[in-house]
Amino acid sequence: MSTISKQNRRTFLKLGLGGIATGAVAPWVWTPRMSRATGNIPASRHNHLIVINLDGGARSVPMFNGAVDSRWNPYGTQPGAEGTDWGVGMVFDAAPHPETQALFGMAMPSLPMISNEVCVLGTVDHTPGAAAGVGNHDTARNIICSGYEGGGAGLMSLVYSHHKNYTEGSAGLVFPPVVIGTGAATTIFGIPDGSITPVMVPSHQEFAAQSGDDGGGQPEWARAFEAGLDEASARHRSARDRQLIERMSNGKQNVEAFRQVFVDPALRVATQPTAGEQLTNAQLEAILGTSLLGRNLALALRFVQYGSAAVLVGDNGWDTHSAESSPYDMSANTLARAFAGLSFALKRMDHPEGGSYWDHTLIMVTSEFGRDNVGGGGFNSGGGSDHTGGPGSRYQAFPYLGGLVGQGGGFFGRTDANTMEPLGGEPIFGTVEHMAMALAVLDINTESIWPGVEPLTAIF
């Protein structure tokens, strides 16, 4: 179990954690924001967002829009659970996961067995209406991290600077958004919004190695002495400098408070099997597996338990220009295990606002683009796939799951089986609309971020 008691957590909250949890203190004036109507989006400041970034450009069609010509899906399809409208890729293993049998008395269902929990949008496009799709890594990464082709503040930084729990304070447990991963297409989600950045964690191993025995803590007398110096300095400064000093002082308190999270044994997901509340690390290992993605998602769930509104986890290995088949099979099934595991775990975690964490969570993916082929057999001349900006790479098939998804098993944005172009009358979903939806679920007003962009609502 965690070494942080409920009393310690109450003390943790009294510091008003609307501030900073990065290596450097980032000054910011917290201002309240008004919500706007978001249609049927189940918006709440108590919701959580888990994003898996498929670094390199994932071939999403064979996984989630599989009922197309073999040029686009050379792996085939399989039946899904009753009520599933999207084409479940044959690349996914259908058998349940026996690792959970001993700990939970049941084998965890595979992704094909719970496919009716997943809603798929088959036509997510970076540049709707443009003559061709985006095939350049840098431009695509700018879009998926910021919503702008020229780049800008990353998605997790935008959550940190706009979410009410951080701008207005919260009566519940609060921890900053987190980016987990070192890939070039993952770290961009932490590009600062002004001076605001999320917590950046290379991986579960490096987090455990670098958190140290005391997380950089200091004796209470030293903290009080430093606070007194800050207060005295602020009294003799101009209004502008005084405000800056006060922000920095508040940031120091927040960093000290976050120390209690960083030293919690439950966050050492690979080396402390008995640690953890509601689910132990041993149980999370049985559920999510021991892959890098599985371990990092276990760490992500710990941050969510500490009140993080959003966590993004990177997963590399998707840029398959040659010899695709074997690594693609492995990557696809690691991702499928992640989805099935998150469903299994979140339903067994009680949320402080009532119900389970599953009831309050949206899980989704993002990636630079999908993959195209110039050959008729489903692969290029090197046995891989490319990203030319054609329809196969342009129209990504994105899955969404979690208790907030109201259209489990649904499929919106159907494509022609031979050309991969959207069928007549089918919607095309902009990447920025997809991002705006993710923030709207957290009750963030996105109008000031992406003026005129309406969050998509199809999955609800």
Secondary structure, DSSP 8 states (H G I E B T S, - for coil): --S--HHHHHHHHHT---S--SSS--------------TT----TT-EEEEEEETT----HHHHS-SS-TTT-TT-EE--STT--S-EETTS--S-BGGGHHHHSS-B--TGGGGGG-EEEEEEESSTTSSS----HHHHHHHHHHSSTT--S-HHHHHHHH-HHHHT--SS--B--EEE--SHHHHGGG--BTTB--EEES-HHHHHHHSTTTTT---HHHHHHHHHHHHHHHHTS-HHHHHHHHHHHHHHHHHHHHHHHHT-GGG-TTT-TT--SSS-HHHHHHHH-SSHHHHHHHHHHHHHHTTBSEEEEEE-----SBS-HHHHHHHHHHHHHHHHHHHHHHTTSB-TTSSBGGGGEEEEEEES---B-SSTTSS-TTBS-B--SSHHHHSEEEEEESTT-S-TT-EES-B-TTT--B-TT---EEHHHHHHHHHHHTT---TTTSTT-----TT-
